Structures are given as structure tokens and as C-alpha cells.
């Protein structure tokens, strides 16, 4: 019985020494600060593309401004349109944020919208990164004559856009 107690005591001593040694070893390892990337999202987007007629299209979208309202500028060869606040509609989706403005209104034949697809972007430690995305022009057909409101009511045209996403102070 005494031999069993001494064997047990020796095992406990070995375990204690091993634990003590491991503790000293771990304490000697320097702890590095975490350098995880900071999540920084852009608030200004500038894009250029060419429509199906080969005309240059420029898009500028700001999620905020000095007034606190979002701003959207749509420019193609024939027109420049500026939108602010509630004229800009946004929807967050799995594929990014859809930013939509109405670029043509008619009383009796529908309207035309332009939707910019904003992908998720992390600027990390940069203030600007290059971005490629799509713009979608949608012709929404409508007629005051009910017989003409049959069939496909929306027609889509896409445009490839290249530009930048930035973080700026307002």
C-alpha cells in the first residue's frame, strides 16, 4: 500500500512538473497583436462604360453628401441627369446593392429606369479600389389601352462598367 502511494505521488509530481514546464514555455511565446483587416466600405462610386450604340455612359453615385442625402449622376452623350434623396432607390440583395433611378418618364407609355449593381467592397487600409460591375437599363412598358398591356412588360439592356469605389469625407 505504501508502494502504491509513493508511485501515485511520483506520478502526480511528474504531471505537475510537466504542467509547470508547459506553462513557462507558453508564457515565453510572444503574443502578437491581431492585424485583422479593418472593414471599411466606400461611399463614392465612379464608373464609365459604353452603351449598345457605342456612346459613353458615366455614372457617379455617392451614398451620402454634405447635405446627408445620397446623390446619383447619370450622363450619356445626349443627357445629364442628377438625382438626390428619395429619387434614388436602393435594395440590398445577395449579389450586392441595387441602386435605381428613373431616367425617362412618360405619362401614357411607361418609364425607363437605370439600375447600378454595387458589389460588396472592403477598402481595408486603402481609400480607393478598382471595381467592375453592371448597369441595367429597364424599359417598363405601359399603355392606357388595356389590350396593349399584354406580354412582356419589361425589356432589359445591360452595360459593363469599370471604375472606382472610394471613401471620402463629407
C-alpha positions as CSV (number, residue, x, y, z in Angstrom):
1,X,0.0,0.0,0.0
2,X,2.9,2.4,0.8
3,X,4.5,1.5,-2.5
4,X,1.2,2.3,-4.3
5,X,1.0,5.7,-2.5
6,X,4.7,6.5,-3.5
7,X,4.0,5.6,-7.1
8,X,0.9,7.7,-7.1
9,X,2.9,10.6,-5.6
10,X,5.6,10.3,-8.2
11,X,3.1,10.4,-11.0
12,X,1.5,13.5,-9.5
13,X,4.9,15.1,-9.2
14,X,5.8,14.3,-12.9
15,X,2.4,15.7,-14.1
16,X,2.9,18.8,-12.0
17,X,6.5,19.4,-13.4
18,X,5.2,18.8,-17.0
19,X,2.4,21.3,-16.5
20,X,4.7,23.8,-14.9
21,X,7.2,23.4,-17.8
22,X,4.4,23.8,-20.4
23,X,3.2,26.9,-18.6
24,X,6.7,28.5,-18.6
25,X,7.1,27.6,-22.3
26,X,3.7,29.2,-23.3
27,X,4.5,32.3,-21.2
28,X,7.7,32.7,-23.1
29,X,6.0,32.8,-26.5
30,X,5.4,36.5,-27.5
31,X,1.8,37.4,-28.2
32,X,1.4,39.3,-31.4
33,X,-1.3,41.9,-31.8
34,X,-4.1,41.0,-34.2
35,X,-3.7,42.6,-37.6
36,X,-7.1,41.6,-39.0
37,X,-8.2,43.8,-41.9
38,X,-10.4,46.7,-40.9
39,X,-13.8,46.6,-42.6
40,X,-14.1,49.9,-44.5
41,X,-16.9,50.4,-47.0
42,X,-16.8,53.0,-49.8
43,X,-19.3,55.9,-50.0
44,X,-18.4,57.2,-53.5
45,X,-18.5,55.2,-56.8
46,X,-17.5,56.5,-60.3
47,X,-18.0,54.3,-63.4
48,X,-17.6,54.6,-67.1
49,X,-19.0,52.2,-69.8
50,X,-20.4,52.2,-73.3
51,X,-24.0,51.5,-74.3
52,X,-25.1,49.4,-77.2
53,X,-24.8,52.4,-79.6
54,X,-21.2,52.9,-78.5
55,X,-22.0,56.0,-76.6
56,X,-20.0,56.7,-73.4
57,X,-22.0,56.4,-70.2
58,X,-20.7,57.9,-66.9
59,X,-22.2,57.1,-63.5
60,X,-21.4,58.8,-60.2
61,X,-23.1,57.6,-57.0
62,X,-22.5,58.8,-53.5
63,X,-24.2,57.1,-50.6
64,X,-24.2,60.5,-48.8
65,X,-23.2,64.1,-49.3
66,X,-22.7,67.4,-47.5
67,X,-26.5,67.5,-47.1
68,X,-26.6,63.9,-45.8
69,X,-28.6,62.8,-48.9
70,X,-27.4,60.3,-51.5
71,X,-26.5,61.7,-54.9
72,X,-26.6,59.9,-58.3
73,X,-25.4,61.4,-61.6
74,X,-26.2,59.7,-64.9
75,X,-24.6,61.0,-68.1
76,X,-24.6,59.8,-71.6
77,X,-23.9,61.7,-74.8
78,X,-27.4,63.1,-75.1
79,X,-28.3,63.9,-71.5
80,X,-27.1,64.5,-68.0
81,X,-29.4,63.7,-65.1
82,X,-28.9,64.4,-61.5
83,X,-30.8,62.7,-58.7
84,X,-30.9,63.2,-54.9
85,X,-32.5,61.7,-51.8
86,X,-35.8,59.9,-52.4
87,X,-35.3,59.9,-56.2
88,X,-32.7,57.2,-55.6
89,X,-34.0,53.8,-54.6
90,X,-31.7,51.2,-53.1
91,X,-32.2,47.5,-52.3
92,X,-29.6,45.2,-50.6
93,X,-29.5,41.8,-52.2
94,X,-27.3,38.7,-52.1
95,X,-25.5,39.9,-55.2
96,X,-24.9,43.5,-54.0
97,X,-26.8,46.7,-53.6
98,X,-29.2,47.7,-56.5
99,X,-29.3,51.5,-56.9
100,X,-32.2,52.6,-59.2
101,X,-33.2,55.9,-60.7
102,X,-35.9,56.8,-63.3
103,X,-34.1,58.2,-66.3
104,X,-37.2,58.7,-68.5
105,X,-40.8,59.3,-67.6
106,X,-43.8,59.3,-69.8
107,X,-47.5,59.8,-69.0
108,X,-49.0,57.0,-71.0
109,X,-46.3,54.6,-72.2
110,X,-44.4,53.7,-69.0
111,X,-40.9,54.7,-68.0
112,X,-37.2,53.8,-68.2
113,X,-35.0,53.1,-65.2
114,X,-31.3,52.6,-64.7
115,X,-30.1,50.3,-62.0
116,X,-26.5,50.2,-60.9
117,X,-25.3,47.0,-59.3
118,X,-22.9,47.9,-56.4
119,X,-20.8,44.8,-55.4
120,X,-19.6,44.5,-51.8
121,X,-16.2,46.2,-51.4
122,X,-13.8,46.3,-48.5
123,X,-11.3,49.2,-48.8
124,X,-9.3,47.9,-45.8
125,X,-6.4,50.3,-45.5
126,X,-6.9,51.9,-48.9
127,X,-9.1,54.8,-49.7
128,X,-9.8,53.7,-53.3
129,X,-10.1,50.4,-55.2
130,X,-10.9,49.5,-58.8
131,X,-14.3,48.0,-59.4
132,X,-16.1,46.3,-62.3
133,X,-19.9,45.9,-62.3
134,X,-23.0,46.1,-64.4
135,X,-25.7,48.7,-65.1
136,X,-29.2,47.7,-66.2
137,X,-31.5,49.9,-68.3
138,X,-35.1,48.7,-68.0
139,X,-37.9,49.9,-70.3
140,X,-41.1,49.5,-68.3
141,X,-43.9,49.2,-70.9
142,X,-47.4,50.5,-70.1
143,X,-50.4,51.6,-72.1
144,X,-53.6,53.4,-71.2
145,X,-55.2,50.9,-73.6
146,X,-55.6,47.7,-71.6
147,X,-55.3,45.4,-74.7
148,X,-51.7,46.7,-75.2
149,X,-50.7,45.7,-71.7
150,X,-50.2,42.0,-72.7
151,X,-47.0,40.0,-73.0
152,X,-43.6,41.0,-71.6
153,X,-43.8,44.4,-69.9
154,X,-40.1,44.9,-69.2
155,X,-37.1,44.9,-71.5
156,X,-33.5,44.9,-70.2
157,X,-30.3,46.2,-71.6
158,X,-27.0,45.7,-69.7
159,X,-23.8,47.7,-69.8
160,X,-20.4,46.8,-68.4
161,X,-19.0,49.4,-66.1
162,X,-15.4,50.0,-64.8
163,X,-14.4,52.5,-62.3
164,X,-13.5,53.1,-58.6
165,X,-15.0,52.8,-55.2
166,X,-13.7,55.4,-52.7
167,X,-14.1,56.5,-49.2
168,X,-14.3,60.3,-48.9
169,X,-15.2,62.6,-46.0
170,X,-18.2,64.9,-46.4
